[in-house]
Amino acid sequence: MSDFNRRNILNGFFWRFAERCGAQGVSAVVSVLLARLLAPEAYGTIALITVFTGILQIFVDGGMGNALIQKKDADDLDFSSVFYFNVAACLLLYAAMFFAAPFIASFYRDPGLIPLIRVLGLTLIISGIKNVQQAYVSRTMQFKRFFAATLAGTAGAAVLGVSMALMDFGVWALAAQQILNITVDTIVLWLTVKWRPKRMFSLKRLKSMLGYGWKLLVSGLLDRIYNELRQLIIGKIYSPSDLAYYNQGQQFPCFLVTNINTSIDSVLFPAMSDRQGSPSEVRSMMRRSVKTSAYIMAPLMTGAVASAVPLIRLLLTERWLSCAPFLRVFCVTYMFYPIHTANLNAMKAMGRSDLFLKLELWKKAVGMAALFVSMRHGVLAMAYSLLAESVASQFINSWPNRTLLNYSCLEQIKDIMPAVLLAVSMGICISPIPRLALPDAATLVIMVALGSILYIGGSWLFKLEAFEYILDILKSAMGKRGKEM
């Protein structure tokens, strides 16, 4: 990989990671405050609605944005055609959501859901206006633009959500937070990104991109329906509180995974697409991504597993301790998600959206079997079934790249195993610390400090490649900064 391409990728990753850390950091703080102010039932109610808005959102975020990024010669006619198509589709989706609201409320036996559904459905229209701008930023690797837009939306929504919670608006505080977040995000992005839709439209261009994009759309739709089906089943068979504990247990690992995975996904896909004519370069990018993401994710997730109880008690109070088992399961589940992403991005970049769809069908067949076996055995059993599916998906996602890039599943396991084994050893060493019965804050400080020493020390002792790679990047960045000063 040339130094220019490496700098572009690292610069893009830095800004995307900074944007995700800033946004998710503010969101995490606000989530803690709202969890202290609102009852679990409020979160459960919003989760019931996002089952449906999340599925429809896939039509907005689906294959057309990826098609614009992957197409090597995409121009204003392509971008404008997709923009008008997206806006029209989102208006139709919102109309469907609006008129379906009474039926959804009837399904859950809660008439109070009707106005919430109709208000939250507006996020579909706003997303349709923003989607092509996001694709343009990703294609041109102007990830600095995301930083201002996302941070402004998150901060504004945080102030509104907490204020409304303090004024006893209950579940509407969470709804208003979501609406304002995406609205401000969209406005700032439109103000900072120069691209604007032109008065042009080509059905022929749209059809050519649909040939690539519809497979990714269907894949995303299957994945989202499957994930939301879990929440729908929990909300129907069990209670809103059970759903709230399930979702809250996901939140911390999702916070970490979203920061890292979204950063990798946003930067790696356009970078791989740019080099799609050279499988060896795509393989090199993918292998580096697999090693580095595993090195970062493994200690974070194993540390969270070991510190689950004091972490939840300190941040969310005693009434949320029921989500500790879910937190542990989801930390292990999400540990390898960036590796899934690297495998899938390689296939997308090489133009093999057909393989992407086939893999999704296989994974969902496995996942549905696990779900139906577990659903009558409790919500925690359903969480474990997701873990089983994640393990199976690792083998399924990596299978095609054995041929496409000459990078087999066994090679990937060998590449991540040093970091995983070191992280697990670190987790075992720090896991007895909560038994000392110290204050939760002190317990967490000791666990983080000791865990960091053990992991970094072990990385240096065993000369882990990913550790040395990260050190090289930091030294280069500091050297460059020193020269500029």
BELJOHU-V41363 format. One record per run of one state. SS is the DSSP state (a for helix, b for strand, c for the rest). FROM is the first residue (numbers start at 0). TO is the last residue. Records with the same first field share a line. If there is no record, write none. Layout:
SS = FROM-TO, FROM-TO
This chain:
c = 0-1, 37-38, 61-61, 70-74, 108-111, 120-120, 139-142, 166-169, 192-201, 237-238, 274-277, 306-306, 316-316, 334-335, 349-351, 377-377, 399-399, 404-407, 436-438, 461-463, 484-484
a = 2-36, 39-60, 62-69, 75-107, 112-119, 121-138, 143-165, 170-191, 202-236, 239-273, 278-305, 307-315, 317-333, 336-348, 352-376, 378-398, 400-403, 408-435, 439-460, 464-483
